Amino acid sequence: IQGYKVVVMVGDGATDLE
């Protein structure tokens, strides 16, 4: 759960769906 959150931050929120 925390792993996807980090991706969302560095992904500018665009990776939120991924």
C-alpha positions, -999 to 999 in steps of 0.1 A, spaced: 0 0 0 28 24 9 47 14 -23 21 26 -46 18 59 -27 55 66 -33 51 60 -70 22 84 -71 43 112 -56 73 108 -79 49 101 -108 33 135 -103 1 117 -95 -2 104 -131 9 70 -119 -20 69 -94 -40 46 -117 -10 24 -123 
